[in-house]
């Protein structure tokens, strides 16, 4: 369980940082991070960071695909964490 929490914390922090970098690049009109990369980071244990980054940086909030995938990923990570807690 502790390794799962550490992995989620690490990936969420990394994803949050990448959302901030992408927002900075968007404002400065520089080369952006691919949307697929942002979504994959959310799916692979970074959903909490993706949601926090979206809210704090006001980034990708209008895109339904981001909202849906981030929310579903977060729900799956939460359910997995609960399962590991009660069964692990």
C-alpha positions in Angstrom: 0.0 0.0 0.0 2.8 2.4 0.9 4.4 1.9 -2.5 1.1 2.7 -4.3 0.8 5.9 -2.3 4.3 6.9 -3.0 3.8 6.2 -6.8 0.6 8.2 -6.8 2.3 11.1 -4.9 5.3 11.1 -7.3 3.2 10.9 -10.5 0.7 13.5 -9.3 3.5 15.9 -8.4 5.1 15.4 -11.8 1.8 15.7 -13.6 1.0 18.9 -11.7 4.4 20.4 -12.7 4.0 19.4 -16.4 0.5 21.1 -16.4 2.1 24.2 -15.1 4.9 24.1 -17.7 2.4 23.6 -20.5 0.3 26.5 -19.3 3.4 28.7 -19.2 4.2 27.6 -22.7 0.7 28.3 -23.9 0.8 31.9 -22.5 4.3 32.5 -24.0 3.1 30.9 -27.3 6.0 28.4 -27.3 6.1 24.7 -28.4 3.5 22.8 -26.3 3.4 19.4 -24.6 1.3 17.0 -26.5 -2.3 16.5 -25.2 -1.8 12.7 -25.3 1.2 13.0 -23.0 -0.8 15.0 -20.5 -3.7 12.5 -20.6 -1.3 9.5 -20.3 0.3 11.0 -17.2 -3.2 11.3 -15.6 -4.1 7.7 -16.4 -0.8 6.4 -15.1 -1.4 7.5 -11.5 -1.2 11.3 -12.0 -4.9 12.1 -12.0 -4.8 14.0 -8.7 -2.0 16.2 -10.1 -3.8 16.7 -13.4 -7.0 17.8 -11.7 -5.1 20.1 -9.3 -3.1 21.5 -12.2 -6.2 22.1 -14.3 -7.8 24.1 -11.4 -4.8 26.0 -10.2 -3.4 26.9 -13.6 -6.9 27.1 -15.2 -5.5 24.8 -17.9 -7.5 22.4 -20.1 -10.7 23.1 -18.1 -12.8 23.6 -21.2 -11.9 20.3 -22.9 -14.4 17.6 -22.1 -11.9 14.9 -22.9 -9.5 16.1 -20.2 -12.3 16.5 -17.6 -13.7 13.1 -18.3 -10.4 11.2 -18.5 -9.0 13.0 -15.4 -12.2 12.3 -13.4 -12.4 8.7 -14.4 -8.7 8.1 -13.8 -8.9 9.7 -10.3 -11.9 7.5 -9.5 -10.1 4.4 -10.7 -7.0 5.3 -8.6 -9.1 5.9 -5.6 -10.9 2.6 -5.9 -7.6 0.8 -6.4 -6.2 2.5 -3.3 -9.2 1.5 -1.3 -9.0 -2.1 -2.6 -5.3 -2.3 -1.6 -6.0 -0.8 1.8 -8.8 -3.3 2.7 -7.3 -6.4 0.9 -3.6 -5.8 1.0 
